[in-house]
Amino acid sequence: MSADPAQGPASEDSPSALTPAGVPGRSDIALTLERQPAGDARGSFGRVFGTNPIAPAARAAFDRATGARRVARVLDGVGPDWVVTHAVPLDGRTPDADHVAVGPPGVLVVTSEHHRVKNVFVAGHDVFVDREKTDLMARTESSADVVGRMLRAASTVDVPVTPALVFVDPKRLVVREKPERTRVFADLFLRRRLKRLPATLAGEDLRAVQTAAVTATTWGSPAPLLTAEQLRRFDTLDRTATKARRLKSFWMWAGAVVTLSAVLLIVQGVALGIIG
């Protein structure tokens, strides 16, 4: 949980006194900005009618970054007994862990996947997105294994580690068969589900693992930090994309209303003998 300077210093005995690090979606934010041309190439027509402002080459990274940021907001607000870190660098062979959350239920290593309006089907270890098989479960569990080794080495606590796969804004999420190790959530229900997990860690052990989680030497070498200008550019891009989606949705609904009204007028005209 991130400490809020406006609220003053937290008690040294509270997890809130720990200072977590990491910008959610850090590497994907950098990749988005690298692949996104400067300026808005849509033109006035595109801006009015909600054309997607994200360049095709940047869309996958942009979706991953916005998904990570959305899940981070949920995790950061889950409660004062939790400490959360984001974009955690691992051993150099495994990609960064999207989120590491340490609380009374132990350690959750969360992989966030943004699959807007896509169908997700989970059957044990197999995950399908719009009927295409993915390696998401294997990547999620591999990340959790590495996090577990690094935290145990740093804290000397045999901490329980649970992989978690969180889908952001799916059209439909069906878990036909629960995975043996990994918990699968939709982002809308993540906070509620986390609060229902049974406690497995407490006292000095919990404190030791939380301290290890926010200690830079526990983890691998981080990627270069994002600058304030990069974060500002990405925030602006995110707001522009959100506005475009809303405009596109508005025009789709407006078109549907106009079409329906025209059909009703024609039916009424036929019924009254005005037409035909």
Residue frames as qw, qx, qy, qz and C-alpha x, y, z in Angstrom:
[[0.000, 0.889, 0.457, 0.000, 0.00, 0.00, 0.00],
 [0.426, 0.458, -0.026, 0.780, 1.41, 3.35, -0.94],
 [0.310, -0.538, -0.445, 0.645, 1.89, 5.84, 1.85],
 [0.159, 0.834, 0.353, 0.392, 0.22, 9.21, 1.34],
 [0.426, 0.102, -0.283, 0.853, 2.53, 12.08, 2.35],
 [0.243, -0.497, -0.125, -0.823, -0.49, 14.33, 2.88],
 [0.759, -0.514, -0.314, -0.248, -1.56, 12.12, 5.77],
 [0.320, -0.777, 0.489, -0.234, 1.73, 12.40, 7.60],
 [0.240, 0.409, -0.879, 0.042, 4.12, 9.57, 8.53],
 [0.840, -0.241, -0.367, -0.319, 2.68, 6.19, 9.33],
 [0.688, -0.604, 0.370, -0.158, 3.47, 4.29, 12.49],
 [0.134, 0.577, -0.798, -0.112, 6.67, 2.25, 12.32],
 [0.394, -0.038, 0.895, -0.205, 4.68, -0.80, 13.40],
 [0.657, 0.520, 0.335, -0.430, 2.26, -0.44, 10.50],
 [0.680, 0.217, 0.548, 0.435, 2.74, -1.94, 7.03],
 [0.300, 0.914, 0.246, 0.123, 1.88, 1.54, 5.73],
 [0.317, -0.859, 0.279, 0.291, 5.25, 2.75, 7.04],
 [0.633, -0.095, 0.602, 0.477, 6.95, 0.66, 4.37],
 [0.288, 0.690, -0.163, -0.644, 7.56, 2.38, 1.06],
 [0.773, 0.252, 0.561, 0.154, 6.75, 0.16, -1.93],
 [0.057, -0.541, 0.434, 0.718, 8.36, 0.91, -5.28],
 [0.303, 0.133, 0.844, 0.421, 7.50, 0.47, -8.91],
 [0.396, 0.321, -0.078, -0.857, 5.35, 2.12, -11.57],
 [0.690, 0.246, 0.657, -0.177, 2.59, -0.25, -12.73],
 [0.717, 0.615, 0.320, 0.073, 3.09, -1.26, -16.35],
 [0.249, -0.787, 0.284, 0.487, 6.48, 0.48, -16.49],
 [0.369, -0.211, 0.713, 0.558, 8.02, -1.41, -19.42],
 [0.309, 0.540, 0.736, 0.268, 4.78, -1.37, -21.43],
 [0.037, 0.930, 0.191, -0.311, 4.36, 2.38, -20.89],
 [0.234, -0.631, 0.476, 0.566, 7.84, 2.91, -22.30],
 [0.358, 0.088, 0.820, 0.437, 7.10, 0.55, -25.22],
 [0.254, 0.772, 0.581, -0.045, 3.81, 2.31, -25.98],
 [0.006, -0.915, 0.042, 0.401, 5.49, 5.71, -26.13],
 [0.334, -0.402, 0.660, 0.539, 8.26, 4.30, -28.30],
 [0.279, 0.244, 0.840, 0.395, 5.75, 2.95, -30.85],
 [0.142, 0.814, 0.541, -0.156, 3.20, 5.78, -30.68],
 [0.412, 0.444, 0.187, 0.773, 3.87, 8.64, -33.15],
 [0.138, -0.300, -0.330, 0.884, 3.94, 12.13, -31.71],
 [0.311, 0.130, -0.140, -0.931, 0.78, 14.19, -32.14],
 [0.575, 0.307, 0.658, -0.377, -2.72, 13.09, -33.09],
 [0.056, -0.184, 0.713, 0.674, -2.84, 11.72, -36.63],
 [0.277, 0.436, 0.850, -0.102, -6.60, 11.08, -36.67],
 [0.007, 0.284, 0.398, 0.872, -7.69, 14.44, -38.08],
 [0.340, -0.073, 0.273, -0.897, -10.78, 16.37, -37.04],
 [0.749, -0.047, -0.393, -0.531, -13.20, 13.76, -38.43],
 [0.662, 0.008, -0.725, 0.189, -11.51, 10.97, -36.50],
 [0.109, 0.076, -0.590, 0.797, -11.48, 12.98, -33.29],
 [0.510, -0.082, 0.051, -0.855, -15.20, 13.80, -33.55],
 [0.850, -0.009, -0.297, -0.435, -16.26, 10.23, -34.28],
 [0.725, -0.517, 0.414, -0.192, -13.98, 8.47, -31.80],
 [0.818, 0.426, -0.377, 0.088, -11.36, 6.81, -34.00],
 [0.857, -0.431, -0.054, 0.276, -8.85, 4.90, -31.87],
 [0.103, 0.956, -0.275, 0.025, -5.88, 7.26, -31.27],
 [0.609, -0.519, 0.583, 0.137, -3.48, 4.42, -30.43],
 [0.403, 0.561, -0.619, -0.373, -1.28, 3.33, -33.33],
 [0.947, 0.016, -0.225, -0.227, -1.74, -0.37, -34.24],
 [0.657, 0.329, -0.566, 0.374, 1.88, -1.15, -33.34],
 [0.010, 0.348, -0.556, 0.755, 1.39, 0.32, -29.85],
 [0.662, -0.348, -0.166, -0.643, -2.01, -1.14, -28.96],
 [0.835, -0.176, -0.516, 0.082, -0.89, -4.40, -27.33],
 [0.454, 0.059, -0.468, 0.756, 1.59, -2.60, -25.05],
 [0.242, -0.318, 0.068, -0.914, -0.95, 0.14, -24.31],
 [0.765, -0.342, -0.334, -0.431, -3.59, -2.42, -23.27],
 [0.757, -0.130, -0.529, 0.360, -1.11, -4.24, -21.03],
 [0.248, 0.169, -0.343, 0.890, -0.05, -0.98, -19.39],
 [0.432, -0.333, -0.024, -0.838, -3.59, 0.27, -18.77],
 [0.823, -0.277, -0.459, -0.186, -4.57, -3.15, -17.43],
 [0.621, -0.033, -0.520, 0.586, -1.63, -3.13, -15.00],
 [0.008, -0.238, 0.225, -0.945, -2.55, 0.38, -13.82],
 [0.629, -0.351, -0.237, -0.652, -6.17, -0.62, -13.25],
 [0.834, -0.245, -0.486, 0.093, -5.24, -3.69, -11.22],
 [0.439, 0.134, -0.429, 0.778, -2.67, -1.64, -9.28],
 [0.283, -0.387, 0.069, -0.875, -5.40, 0.79, -8.18],
 [0.817, -0.354, -0.303, -0.340, -7.41, -2.10, -6.77],
 [0.803, -0.079, -0.451, 0.381, -4.43, -3.67, -4.99],
 [0.258, 0.289, -0.319, 0.865, -3.22, -0.37, -3.54],
 [0.423, -0.351, 0.101, -0.829, -6.64, 0.08, -1.91],
 [0.677, -0.166, -0.699, -0.157, -7.15, -3.41, -0.59],
 [0.679, -0.695, -0.221, -0.085, -6.39, -2.52, 3.04],
 [0.123, -0.887, 0.397, -0.203, -3.81, -1.33, 5.59],
 [0.788, -0.389, 0.477, 0.018, -2.56, -4.85, 6.32],
 [0.850, 0.371, 0.274, 0.256, -1.18, -5.23, 2.81],
 [0.163, -0.705, 0.376, 0.579, 2.00, -4.02, 1.12],
 [0.768, 0.531, 0.355, 0.047, 2.02, -3.98, -2.68],
 [0.227, -0.562, 0.459, 0.650, 4.84, -3.49, -5.17],
 [0.708, 0.634, 0.220, -0.220, 4.49, -3.14, -8.94],
 [0.642, 0.715, -0.267, 0.075, 6.63, -3.94, -11.97],
 [0.650, -0.643, 0.405, 0.034, 8.98, -6.00, -9.81],
 [0.490, 0.640, -0.582, -0.111, 12.28, -6.89, -11.56],
 [0.955, -0.243, 0.140, -0.097, 13.17, -10.56, -11.14],
 [0.760, -0.389, 0.406, 0.326, 16.17, -12.68, -12.12],
 [0.026, 0.604, -0.507, -0.615, 16.89, -11.31, -15.59],
 [0.019, -0.014, 0.927, 0.374, 15.52, -14.45, -17.25],
 [0.002, -0.587, -0.808, 0.053, 11.90, -13.99, -16.15],
 [0.028, 0.603, 0.251, 0.757, 9.89, -10.89, -17.11],
 [0.105, -0.229, 0.438, -0.863, 9.00, -8.43, -14.35],
 [0.089, -0.455, -0.866, 0.190, 6.22, -9.53, -12.00],
 [0.062, -0.640, -0.379, -0.665, 3.27, -7.22, -12.64],
 [0.426, -0.660, 0.151, -0.600, 2.35, -6.97, -8.94],
 [0.516, -0.025, -0.786, 0.340, 3.50, -8.55, -5.68],
 [0.475, -0.598, -0.009, -0.645, 1.04, -8.21, -2.80],
 [0.430, 0.047, -0.800, 0.416, 1.97, -9.30, 0.74],
 [0.484, -0.432, 0.104, -0.754, -0.70, -9.54, 3.41],
 [0.592, -0.284, 0.625, -0.423, -2.20, -11.93, 5.98],
 [0.936, 0.232, 0.160, -0.209, -3.09, -14.50, 3.25],
 [0.776, -0.152, 0.395, 0.467, 0.59, -14.65, 2.31],
 [0.091, -0.470, 0.411, 0.776, 2.13, -13.53, -0.98],
 [0.656, 0.590, 0.463, -0.089, 0.10, -13.09, -4.14],
 [0.260, -0.321, 0.508, 0.756, 2.01, -12.70, -7.39],
 [0.488, 0.646, 0.460, -0.365, -0.46, -11.09, -9.75],
 [0.269, 0.001, 0.607, 0.748, -0.31, -11.13, -13.52],
 [0.363, 0.595, 0.337, -0.633, -2.73, -8.62, -15.05],
 [0.287, 0.131, 0.747, 0.585, -4.14, -9.19, -18.53],
 [0.318, 0.475, 0.167, -0.803, -6.23, -6.55, -20.29],
 [0.138, 0.156, 0.863, 0.460, -8.53, -8.28, -22.78],
 [0.327, 0.303, 0.214, -0.869, -11.22, -5.68, -23.40],
 [0.738, 0.319, 0.074, -0.589, -14.46, -7.21, -24.77],
 [0.461, 0.345, -0.797, -0.180, -12.81, -10.56, -25.38],
 [0.903, -0.280, -0.091, -0.312, -14.02, -13.97, -24.23],
 [0.064, 0.560, -0.787, 0.251, -11.72, -15.76, -21.79],
 [0.928, -0.152, -0.201, -0.273, -12.05, -19.48, -21.08],
 [0.079, -0.594, 0.754, -0.269, -10.06, -21.26, -18.37],
 [0.954, -0.088, -0.187, -0.216, -9.87, -25.05, -18.12],
 [0.885, -0.329, 0.010, 0.328, -7.31, -26.07, -15.52],
 [0.513, -0.448, 0.259, 0.685, -3.88, -25.08, -16.83],
 [0.348, 0.321, 0.573, 0.669, -5.23, -24.02, -20.23],
 [0.090, 0.660, 0.273, -0.694, -6.32, -20.44, -20.94],
 [0.375, 0.412, 0.617, 0.555, -8.03, -19.43, -24.17],
 [0.068, 0.556, 0.138, -0.817, -8.65, -15.85, -25.28],
 [0.599, 0.526, -0.108, -0.594, -11.22, -15.67, -28.07],
 [0.976, 0.159, 0.105, -0.103, -10.58, -19.41, -28.64],
 [0.577, 0.636, -0.440, 0.263, -6.83, -18.91, -29.04],
 [0.857, -0.402, -0.226, 0.231, -4.72, -20.92, -26.61],
 [0.079, 0.884, -0.305, 0.345, -2.21, -18.89, -24.58],
 [0.679, 0.064, -0.583, 0.441, 0.69, -19.56, -22.21],
 [0.243, -0.707, 0.110, -0.655, -0.69, -17.20, -19.55],
 [0.846, -0.508, -0.025, -0.158, -0.98, -19.83, -16.83],
 [0.878, 0.031, -0.125, 0.460, 2.59, -21.05, -17.31],
 [0.318, 0.543, -0.139, 0.765, 3.94, -17.47, -17.28],
 [0.477, -0.699, 0.030, -0.532, 1.94, -16.59, -14.17],
 [0.914, -0.404, -0.019, 0.018, 3.17, -19.62, -12.24],
 [0.760, 0.241, -0.138, 0.587, 6.77, -19.19, -13.39],
 [0.043, 0.671, -0.138, 0.727, 6.74, -15.60, -12.15],
 [0.690, -0.625, 0.039, -0.363, 5.32, -16.71, -8.79],
 [0.946, -0.129, -0.124, 0.270, 8.01, -19.39, -8.40],
 [0.539, 0.394, -0.175, 0.724, 10.80, -16.85, -8.93],
 [0.264, -0.689, 0.092, -0.668, 9.20, -14.31, -6.57],
 [0.863, -0.477, -0.080, -0.148, 8.86, -17.02, -3.93],
 [0.854, 0.034, -0.172, 0.489, 12.54, -17.98, -4.14],
 [0.309, 0.501, -0.141, 0.796, 13.70, -14.38, -3.93],
 [0.459, -0.663, 0.035, -0.590, 11.43, -13.47, -1.02],
 [0.919, -0.372, -0.128, 0.032, 12.36, -16.58, 0.96],
 [0.731, 0.183, -0.189, 0.630, 16.06, -15.85, 0.47],
 [0.105, 0.545, -0.116, 0.824, 15.64, -12.22, 1.60],
 [0.536, -0.554, 0.072, -0.633, 13.26, -12.77, 4.52],
 [0.131, 0.237, -0.931, 0.246, 14.30, -16.28, 5.67],
 [0.570, 0.112, 0.517, -0.629, 10.57, -16.99, 6.03],
 [0.151, 0.100, 0.928, 0.326, 9.06, -20.03, 4.30],
 [0.349, 0.331, 0.201, -0.853, 6.26, -17.89, 2.96],
 [0.516, 0.412, 0.750, 0.039, 3.27, -19.29, 1.06],
 [0.057, 0.371, -0.349, -0.858, 3.12, -17.87, -2.49],
 [0.521, 0.491, 0.684, -0.141, -0.01, -17.93, -4.64],
 [0.157, 0.019, 0.512, 0.844, -0.03, -17.08, -8.35],
 [0.311, 0.634, 0.543, -0.454, -3.02, -14.98, -9.43],
 [0.231, 0.170, 0.591, 0.754, -4.20, -14.19, -12.95],
 [0.165, 0.616, 0.445, -0.628, -6.46, -11.13, -13.19],
 [0.304, 0.394, 0.621, 0.605, -8.38, -10.35, -16.37],
 [0.025, 0.414, 0.188, -0.890, -9.31, -6.71, -16.90],
 [0.454, 0.453, 0.004, -0.767, -12.58, -5.85, -18.62],
 [0.115, -0.018, 0.925, 0.361, -13.24, -9.19, -20.34],
 [0.520, -0.095, -0.359, -0.769, -16.46, -9.57, -22.28],
 [0.903, -0.269, -0.096, -0.320, -16.91, -12.93, -20.58],
 [0.059, 0.527, -0.814, 0.238, -14.76, -14.96, -18.18],
 [0.922, -0.142, -0.144, -0.330, -15.59, -18.64, -17.83],
 [0.090, -0.517, 0.830, -0.191, -13.62, -20.86, -15.44],
 [0.836, 0.003, -0.402, -0.375, -14.72, -24.33, -16.44],
 [0.889, -0.219, -0.321, 0.240, -12.08, -26.03, -14.29],
 [0.304, -0.935, 0.182, -0.019, -10.18, -24.26, -11.52],
 [0.545, 0.580, -0.546, 0.261, -6.38, -24.36, -11.88],
 [0.800, -0.279, -0.466, 0.255, -4.56, -26.40, -9.24],
 [0.533, -0.220, -0.265, 0.773, -2.31, -23.53, -8.05],
 [0.123, 0.092, 0.127, 0.980, -3.43, -20.27, -9.59],
 [0.161, 0.620, 0.605, -0.473, -6.38, -18.13, -8.61],
 [0.193, 0.301, 0.535, 0.765, -8.26, -16.53, -11.50],
 [0.027, 0.638, 0.495, -0.589, -10.21, -13.29, -11.06],
 [0.261, 0.725, 0.354, 0.530, -11.92, -10.59, -13.05],
 [0.286, 0.220, -0.280, 0.890, -10.73, -7.17, -11.94],
 [0.410, -0.515, -0.171, -0.733, -14.23, -6.10, -10.83],
 [0.837, -0.469, -0.194, -0.203, -14.25, -8.75, -8.09],
 [0.637, 0.337, -0.512, 0.467, -10.57, -8.71, -7.13],
 [0.090, -0.465, 0.467, -0.747, -10.78, -6.65, -3.93],
 [0.781, -0.282, 0.108, -0.546, -13.72, -8.62, -2.59],
 [0.949, 0.079, -0.305, 0.017, -12.04, -11.95, -3.31],
 [0.448, 0.432, -0.540, 0.567, -8.75, -10.91, -1.69],
 [0.334, -0.443, 0.405, -0.727, -10.52, -9.96, 1.53],
 [0.904, -0.161, 0.015, -0.395, -12.04, -13.44, 1.70],
 [0.703, 0.355, -0.591, 0.176, -8.73, -15.30, 1.52],
 [0.801, -0.563, -0.191, 0.066, -7.76, -17.13, 4.74],
 [0.114, -0.896, 0.412, -0.116, -4.88, -15.76, 6.81],
 [0.961, 0.053, -0.170, 0.212, -1.64, -17.78, 6.64],
 [0.566, 0.263, -0.237, 0.745, 0.93, -15.17, 7.71],
 [0.367, -0.885, -0.215, -0.188, 1.09, -12.96, 10.80],
 [0.640, -0.724, 0.067, 0.248, 3.33, -11.19, 13.30],
 [0.307, -0.698, 0.465, 0.449, 7.07, -11.04, 12.74],
 [0.538, 0.108, 0.730, 0.407, 6.92, -13.34, 9.72],
 [0.334, 0.814, 0.461, 0.115, 4.45, -11.04, 7.97],
 [0.104, -0.955, 0.109, 0.254, 6.55, -7.99, 8.82],
 [0.487, -0.446, 0.595, 0.458, 9.75, -9.66, 7.60],
 [0.503, 0.347, 0.689, 0.389, 8.24, -10.64, 4.24],
 [0.193, 0.928, 0.320, 0.013, 6.67, -7.21, 3.74],
 [0.255, -0.848, 0.288, 0.365, 9.99, -5.53, 4.48],
 [0.521, -0.167, 0.688, 0.477, 11.75, -7.83, 2.02],
 [0.455, 0.618, 0.611, 0.195, 9.13, -7.07, -0.63],
 [0.151, 0.979, 0.124, 0.053, 9.89, -3.34, -0.56],
 [0.468, -0.689, 0.394, 0.389, 13.67, -3.67, -0.27],
 [0.540, 0.722, -0.298, -0.313, 15.39, -3.04, -3.59],
 [0.019, 0.546, -0.836, -0.053, 18.17, -5.57, -2.94],
 [0.674, 0.069, 0.683, -0.273, 15.61, -8.39, -2.75],
 [0.731, 0.591, 0.306, -0.154, 14.95, -8.10, -6.47],
 [0.724, 0.210, 0.320, 0.574, 16.87, -7.93, -9.71],
 [0.233, -0.227, 0.130, 0.937, 18.18, -4.86, -11.50],
 [0.358, 0.689, 0.495, -0.391, 15.29, -2.56, -12.45],
 [0.487, 0.561, 0.410, 0.529, 14.69, -1.14, -15.90],
 [0.214, 0.137, -0.057, 0.965, 15.45, 2.58, -16.35],
 [0.071, 0.522, 0.605, -0.598, 13.00, 4.77, -14.47],
 [0.230, 0.699, 0.541, 0.407, 10.26, 6.54, -16.36],
 [0.190, 0.054, -0.121, 0.973, 10.54, 10.30, -16.42],
 [0.206, 0.492, 0.513, -0.673, 7.79, 12.64, -15.31],
 [0.341, 0.432, -0.325, -0.769, 7.39, 13.69, -18.96],
 [0.248, 0.044, -0.918, -0.305, 6.88, 10.07, -20.07],
 [0.002, -0.375, -0.856, 0.357, 4.22, 9.54, -17.41],
 [0.251, 0.515, 0.185, -0.799, 2.52, 12.79, -18.40],
 [0.326, 0.303, -0.603, -0.662, 2.47, 11.75, -22.07],
 [0.194, -0.124, -0.968, -0.097, 1.05, 8.35, -21.25],
 [0.100, 0.451, 0.665, -0.586, -1.63, 9.83, -18.98],
 [0.322, 0.472, -0.115, -0.812, -2.65, 12.20, -21.79],
 [0.312, 0.169, -0.809, -0.468, -2.77, 9.30, -24.25],
 [0.067, -0.246, -0.941, 0.221, -4.86, 7.24, -21.83],
 [0.222, 0.510, 0.421, -0.716, -7.37, 10.07, -21.39],
 [0.340, 0.407, -0.409, -0.743, -7.55, 10.59, -25.16],
 [0.244, 0.024, -0.936, -0.254, -8.20, 6.89, -25.76],
 [0.047, 0.373, 0.817, -0.437, -10.90, 6.81, -23.09],
 [0.297, 0.517, 0.118, -0.794, -12.62, 9.84, -24.63],
 [0.319, 0.291, -0.668, -0.607, -12.45, 8.21, -28.08],
 [0.115, -0.158, -0.981, 0.004, -14.09, 5.01, -26.82],
 [0.149, 0.496, 0.613, -0.596, -16.91, 7.01, -25.24],
 [0.320, 0.492, -0.191, -0.787, -17.46, 9.03, -28.41],
 [0.257, 0.144, -0.857, -0.423, -17.51, 5.90, -30.54],
 [0.020, -0.312, -0.917, 0.245, -20.01, 4.30, -28.18],
 [0.232, 0.523, 0.317, -0.757, -22.18, 7.44, -28.31],
 [0.359, 0.404, -0.438, -0.719, -22.25, 7.49, -32.11],
 [0.175, -0.023, -0.968, -0.179, -23.05, 3.77, -32.24],
 [0.070, 0.455, 0.776, -0.430, -26.01, 4.26, -29.91],
 [0.258, 0.538, 0.037, -0.802, -27.10, 7.39, -31.80],
 [0.274, 0.248, -0.720, -0.588, -26.98, 5.48, -35.08],
 [0.092, -0.213, -0.972, 0.036, -29.03, 2.66, -33.59],
 [0.155, 0.527, 0.542, -0.636, -31.65, 5.11, -32.31],
 [0.298, 0.479, -0.258, -0.784, -31.90, 6.87, -35.69],
 [0.229, 0.100, -0.886, -0.391, -32.21, 3.55, -37.52],
 [0.014, -0.350, -0.900, 0.259, -34.89, 2.31, -35.14],
 [0.218, 0.545, 0.287, -0.757, -36.81, 5.58, -35.44],
 [0.300, 0.357, -0.524, -0.713, -36.71, 5.37, -39.23],
 [0.173, -0.084, -0.967, -0.167, -37.98, 1.79, -39.16],
 [0.067, 0.464, 0.738, -0.485, -40.84, 2.75, -36.83],
 [0.265, 0.514, -0.015, -0.816, -41.81, 5.66, -39.07],
 [0.287, 0.202, -0.754, -0.555, -41.88, 3.38, -42.11],
 [0.106, -0.250, -0.958, 0.093, -43.97, 0.79, -40.27],
 [0.143, 0.530, 0.500, -0.670, -46.34, 3.49, -39.08],
 [0.279, 0.431, -0.310, -0.800, -46.58, 4.90, -42.62],
 [0.240, 0.016, -0.902, -0.359, -47.40, 1.51, -44.04],
 [0.029, -0.374, -0.862, 0.340, -49.99, 0.89, -41.34],
 [0.189, 0.605, 0.306, -0.710, -51.68, 4.23, -42.11],
 [0.629, 0.581, 0.494, 0.151, -51.54, 3.69, -45.86],
 [0.048, 0.925, -0.160, -0.341, -49.20, 6.65, -46.37],
 [0.015, -0.577, 0.755, 0.310, -46.42, 4.45, -47.73],
 [0.124, -0.024, 0.972, 0.201, -47.05, 1.65, -50.22]]
